[in-house]
């Protein structure tokens, strides 16, 4: 081991002795690589390889996964992991460059559709996948090319479409910035010219969009009667989501960083206005929970007392300036209301007059990638024991093939399954999720690096 520093020798010996964790990391890397399926000159990355309805590529999921893969590789190269797993890591790095190319192929296509307005056929004669507000939607790829089920095509024309993923553009920019900071243009083939062509347009798109009513992180609006929120759904106005607004802040910050790297001129927009919008519209106070950032507000109406596990990303990844004073109570509310002392959280919870909004998808299961995002936040804050507990719990649930499920369901009798998702998946949740698997790699590498395990 000549040429190794004493600290690195100790770290390598520790990793080598911890065969169980090292074997798990190897298995998960192998599983993540399986998600990269060749597609013409690009790759597709299905959200799940074991579930037909998830055998699609979503821009949002793929962008998050690319971001985590870059973080994992960057951290691994600063630890003994790279010396032990260099061949696997190098191959994953190469595949991730192909994924960035694919994401920009998709994003460039959507930008063209925005410019062509709504549902007009695009230049490839495919129906536009845009809603009335020109929202970037999911991008479905299979071995036959772009394919969307008829029910999704019809649903995509409604304002309540679950196919509309409002965070696609900012997350692709976030993932690309992370990649460029580590690699520059190396490993990219088609993305650079598209980035240069679209970057300024996307900055304006995100800036102009941040006050627009939007689906939350789960592609859903809420329509509730303000005077009878407990008793049933009726149109009360579309909602605006704090996670989504914060992602736009991060997207603009990433675009500005990319512009410096690529020497691209951008329109001068002030992302601090997005932070001000968050403070002006999402702060809620009550006696039990104190003052925190709520998950949702009704369009042109009141802030909805609510909390979402994805809000951890506001403080862990997106970090809009000006909301720091709300971090402690927001995170505490997430921990108390969504984790309940468990290692994984449920997705969200509403309080007061909106308490009738409950998560019925798979019986309010607990989500692996949300728990892993929380663990990364804990690592950054130096909370070693808590982060270790979450990651160790996830490791105890990883299958022999390295796959990590979407969520756990504790009470199968409560599963609300109108489309028979649960039944068709052998009475379980989605058995492998690209997003969760890549998040595990980033989290465990961060844990090893931060605390020299």
VENHU-V453634 format. One record per residue. N is the residue number from 1. RES is the residue in one letter. D_CENTER is the distance of its C-alpha to the mean C-alpha in Angstrom with 2 decimals. Layout:
n=<N & N>
res=<RES & RES>
d_center=<D_CENTER & D_CENTER>
//
This chain:
n=<1 & 2 & 3 & 4 & 5 & 6 & 7 & 8 & 9 & 10 & 11 & 12 & 13 & 14 & 15 & 16 & 17 & 18 & 19 & 20 & 21 & 22 & 23 & 24 & 25 & 26 & 27 & 28 & 29 & 30 & 31 & 32 & 33 & 34 & 35 & 36 & 37 & 38 & 39 & 40 & 41 & 42 & 43 & 44 & 45 & 46 & 47 & 48 & 49 & 50 & 51 & 52 & 53 & 54 & 55 & 56 & 57 & 58 & 59 & 60 & 61 & 62 & 63 & 64 & 65 & 66 & 67 & 68 & 69 & 70 & 71 & 72 & 73 & 74 & 75 & 76 & 77 & 78 & 79 & 80 & 81 & 82 & 83 & 84 & 85 & 86 & 87 & 88 & 89 & 90 & 91 & 92 & 93 & 94 & 95 & 96 & 97 & 98 & 99 & 100 & 101 & 102 & 103 & 104 & 105 & 106 & 107 & 108 & 109 & 110 & 111 & 112 & 113 & 114 & 115 & 116 & 117 & 118 & 119 & 120 & 121 & 122 & 123 & 124 & 125 & 126 & 127 & 128 & 129 & 130 & 131 & 132 & 133 & 134 & 135 & 136 & 137 & 138 & 139 & 140 & 141 & 142 & 143 & 144 & 145 & 146 & 147 & 148 & 149 & 150 & 151 & 152 & 153 & 154 & 155 & 156 & 157 & 158 & 159 & 160 & 161 & 162 & 163 & 164 & 165 & 166 & 167 & 168 & 169 & 170 & 171 & 172 & 173 & 174 & 175 & 176 & 177 & 178 & 179 & 180 & 181 & 182 & 183 & 184 & 185 & 186 & 187 & 188 & 189 & 190 & 191 & 192 & 193 & 194 & 195 & 196 & 197 & 198 & 199 & 200 & 201 & 202 & 203 & 204 & 205 & 206 & 207 & 208 & 209 & 210 & 211 & 212 & 213 & 214 & 215 & 216 & 217 & 218 & 219 & 220 & 221 & 222 & 223 & 224 & 225 & 226 & 227 & 228 & 229 & 230 & 231 & 232 & 233 & 234 & 235 & 236 & 237 & 238 & 239 & 240 & 241 & 242 & 243 & 244 & 245 & 246 & 247 & 248 & 249 & 250 & 251 & 252 & 253 & 254 & 255 & 256 & 257 & 258 & 259 & 260 & 261 & 262 & 263 & 264 & 265 & 266 & 267 & 268 & 269 & 270 & 271 & 272 & 273 & 274 & 275 & 276 & 277 & 278 & 279 & 280 & 281 & 282 & 283 & 284 & 285 & 286 & 287 & 288 & 289 & 290 & 291 & 292 & 293 & 294 & 295 & 296 & 297 & 298 & 299 & 300 & 301 & 302 & 303 & 304 & 305 & 306 & 307 & 308 & 309 & 310 & 311 & 312 & 313 & 314 & 315 & 316 & 317 & 318 & 319 & 320 & 321 & 322 & 323 & 324 & 325 & 326 & 327 & 328 & 329 & 330 & 331 & 332 & 333 & 334 & 335 & 336 & 337 & 338 & 339 & 340 & 341 & 342 & 343 & 344 & 345 & 346 & 347 & 348 & 349 & 350 & 351 & 352 & 353 & 354 & 355 & 356 & 357 & 358 & 359 & 360 & 361 & 362 & 363 & 364 & 365 & 366 & 367 & 368 & 369 & 370 & 371 & 372 & 373 & 374 & 375 & 376 & 377 & 378 & 379 & 380 & 381 & 382 & 383 & 384 & 385 & 386 & 387 & 388 & 389 & 390 & 391 & 392 & 393 & 394 & 395 & 396 & 397 & 398 & 399 & 400 & 401 & 402 & 403 & 404 & 405 & 406 & 407 & 408 & 409 & 410 & 411 & 412 & 413 & 414 & 415 & 416 & 417 & 418 & 419 & 420 & 421 & 422 & 423 & 424 & 425 & 426 & 427 & 428 & 429 & 430 & 431 & 432 & 433 & 434 & 435 & 436 & 437 & 438 & 439 & 440 & 441 & 442 & 443 & 444 & 445 & 446 & 447 & 448 & 449 & 450 & 451 & 452 & 453>
res=<X & X & X & X & X & X & X & X & X & X & X & X & X & X & X & X & X & X & X & X & X & X & X & X & X & X & X & X & X & X & X & X & X & X & X & X & X & X & X & X & X & X & X & X & X & X & X & X & X & X & X & X & X & X & X & X & X & X & X & X & X & X & X & X & X & X & X & X & X & X & X & X & X & X & X & X & X & X & X & X & X & X & X & X & X & X & X & X & X & X & X & X & X & X & X & X & X & X & X & X & X & X & X & X & X & X & X & X & X & X & X & X & X & X & X & X & X & X & X & X & X & X & X & X & X & X & X & X & X & X & X & X & X & X & X & X & X & X & X & X & X & X & X & X & X & X & X & X & X & X & X & X & X & X & X & X & X & X & X & X & X & X & X & X & X & X & X & X & X & X & X & X & X & X & X & X & X & X & X & X & X & X & X & X & X & X & X & X & X & X & X & X & X & X & X & X & X & X & X & X & X & X & X & X & X & X & X & X & X & X & X & X & X & X & X & X & X & X & X & X & X & X & X & X & X & X & X & X & X & X & X & X & X & X & X & X & X & X & X & X & X & X & X & X & X & X & X & X & X & X & X & X & X & X & X & X & X & X & X & X & X & X & X & X & X & X & X & X & X & X & X & X & X & X & X & X & X & X & X & X & X & X & X & X & X & X & X & X & X & X & X & X & X & X & X & X & X & X & X & X & X & X & X & X & X & X & X & X & X & X & X & X & X & X & X & X & X & X & X & X & X & X & X & X & X & X & X & X & X & X & X & X & X & X & X & X & X & X & X & X & X & X & X & X & X & X & X & X & X & X & X & X & X & X & X & X & X & X & X & X & X & X & X & X & X & X & X & X & X & X & X & X & X & X & X & X & X & X & X & X & X & X & X & X & X & X & X & X & X & X & X & X & X & X & X & X & X & X & X & X & X & X & X & X & X & X & X & X & X & X & X & X & X & X & X & X & X & X & X & X & X & X & X & X & X & X & X & X & X & X & X & X & X & X & X & X & X & X & X & X & X & X & X & X & X & X & X & X & X & X & X & X & X>
d_center=<39.10 & 40.99 & 39.02 & 36.45 & 36.41 & 37.35 & 33.93 & 32.29 & 35.05 & 34.33 & 30.60 & 31.35 & 33.91 & 31.57 & 28.88 & 31.64 & 33.08 & 29.80 & 29.97 & 27.89 & 24.70 & 25.42 & 25.95 & 22.66 & 20.81 & 22.93 & 22.18 & 18.40 & 18.75 & 21.03 & 18.70 & 15.80 & 18.50 & 19.57 & 16.45 & 17.76 & 20.35 & 22.77 & 22.90 & 25.76 & 25.15 & 21.37 & 19.12 & 17.05 & 14.30 & 14.49 & 11.73 & 14.67 & 18.12 & 19.92 & 19.33 & 20.73 & 18.68 & 15.43 & 17.25 & 15.54 & 13.14 & 10.39 & 9.62 & 6.03 & 5.57 & 8.23 & 7.27 & 4.58 & 7.52 & 10.03 & 9.12 & 9.55 & 12.55 & 14.11 & 13.85 & 15.38 & 18.07 & 18.92 & 19.37 & 21.19 & 23.61 & 24.51 & 25.34 & 27.55 & 24.77 & 25.30 & 29.03 & 28.63 & 25.97 & 26.49 & 27.04 & 23.86 & 21.81 & 23.62 & 22.97 & 19.22 & 19.40 & 21.37 & 19.05 & 16.09 & 18.39 & 18.98 & 15.31 & 15.22 & 18.39 & 17.00 & 14.09 & 16.86 & 19.18 & 16.89 & 16.21 & 19.94 & 20.88 & 19.01 & 20.63 & 23.96 & 23.49 & 22.78 & 25.97 & 27.82 & 26.98 & 25.48 & 26.67 & 29.20 & 29.08 & 27.52 & 29.50 & 28.61 & 30.09 & 26.92 & 26.14 & 23.69 & 20.29 & 20.30 & 21.03 & 23.77 & 21.74 & 20.57 & 16.93 & 14.81 & 14.26 & 12.96 & 15.08 & 16.84 & 18.75 & 21.32 & 24.49 & 26.32 & 24.08 & 22.14 & 22.61 & 21.63 & 23.42 & 25.99 & 24.50 & 21.26 & 23.47 & 25.32 & 22.44 & 20.81 & 23.89 & 23.34 & 21.61 & 20.01 & 18.37 & 15.34 & 15.00 & 14.09 & 10.49 & 11.23 & 8.29 & 9.01 & 11.67 & 10.51 & 7.46 & 10.14 & 12.48 & 10.63 & 10.36 & 13.93 & 15.29 & 14.32 & 16.05 & 18.98 & 19.61 & 20.13 & 21.85 & 23.01 & 23.60 & 24.59 & 23.11 & 22.18 & 24.55 & 23.57 & 20.74 & 23.05 & 25.26 & 22.48 & 20.76 & 24.20 & 25.00 & 21.92 & 20.74 & 23.11 & 22.54 & 18.78 & 19.58 & 21.95 & 19.69 & 16.99 & 19.82 & 21.71 & 18.88 & 17.80 & 20.52 & 20.02 & 19.40 & 16.01 & 14.24 & 11.89 & 8.25 & 10.16 & 12.19 & 15.27 & 17.97 & 20.48 & 24.15 & 26.44 & 30.07 & 30.31 & 33.67 & 32.82 & 29.18 & 30.10 & 32.13 & 30.17 & 28.01 & 29.54 & 28.36 & 27.99 & 25.64 & 22.05 & 19.55 & 17.59 & 14.43 & 14.15 & 10.38 & 10.55 & 13.69 & 12.46 & 9.75 & 12.91 & 14.80 & 12.63 & 12.84 & 16.58 & 17.01 & 15.45 & 17.72 & 20.66 & 20.16 & 19.99 & 23.06 & 25.00 & 24.29 & 25.26 & 27.92 & 26.61 & 27.97 & 25.67 & 26.63 & 26.94 & 24.55 & 24.17 & 20.64 & 22.41 & 23.17 & 19.55 & 19.97 & 23.28 & 21.85 & 19.53 & 22.60 & 24.87 & 22.90 & 20.72 & 23.04 & 24.64 & 27.31 & 29.04 & 31.58 & 29.61 & 26.28 & 27.45 & 25.57 & 21.78 & 19.06 & 18.72 & 15.77 & 17.71 & 20.92 & 23.10 & 23.81 & 26.88 & 27.35 & 26.80 & 23.81 & 22.79 & 23.05 & 19.74 & 16.94 & 13.35 & 11.67 & 8.41 & 11.12 & 11.36 & 8.87 & 11.70 & 14.02 & 12.28 & 10.34 & 11.23 & 14.77 & 16.70 & 20.34 & 22.52 & 20.52 & 21.29 & 24.06 & 21.77 & 19.58 & 21.98 & 22.53 & 19.00 & 17.88 & 21.16 & 20.61 & 17.26 & 19.21 & 22.25 & 21.04 & 17.99 & 18.77 & 22.57 & 23.26 & 21.26 & 18.83 & 16.02 & 15.29 & 15.65 & 13.10 & 15.34 & 19.00 & 21.35 & 24.72 & 28.14 & 28.93 & 25.46 & 25.46 & 26.01 & 22.36 & 21.19 & 18.45 & 20.55 & 18.04 & 19.39 & 21.43 & 18.89 & 17.64 & 15.89 & 12.41 & 12.08 & 8.49 & 8.98 & 12.29 & 11.24 & 9.10 & 12.37 & 14.47 & 13.23 & 14.16 & 17.42 & 18.15 & 17.99 & 20.32 & 22.65 & 22.45 & 23.29 & 24.59 & 21.79 & 19.09 & 21.44 & 21.89 & 18.27 & 17.96 & 21.43 & 20.66 & 17.72 & 20.19 & 22.76 & 20.74 & 19.93 & 22.15 & 24.94 & 23.19 & 20.17 & 17.82 & 15.57 & 15.31 & 12.67 & 14.74 & 18.32 & 20.75 & 23.65 & 25.91 & 26.08 & 28.72 & 26.25 & 24.03 & 23.92 & 23.83 & 25.46 & 24.14 & 25.04 & 21.58 & 22.53 & 26.04 & 25.16 & 22.92 & 26.01 & 25.36 & 22.16 & 18.45 & 16.54 & 17.99 & 15.55 & 11.83 & 10.73 & 7.24 & 9.45 & 12.17 & 10.71 & 9.33 & 12.96 & 14.50 & 13.04 & 13.99 & 17.39 & 18.32 & 17.60 & 19.76 & 22.50 & 22.60 & 22.59 & 25.20 & 27.06 & 26.91>
//
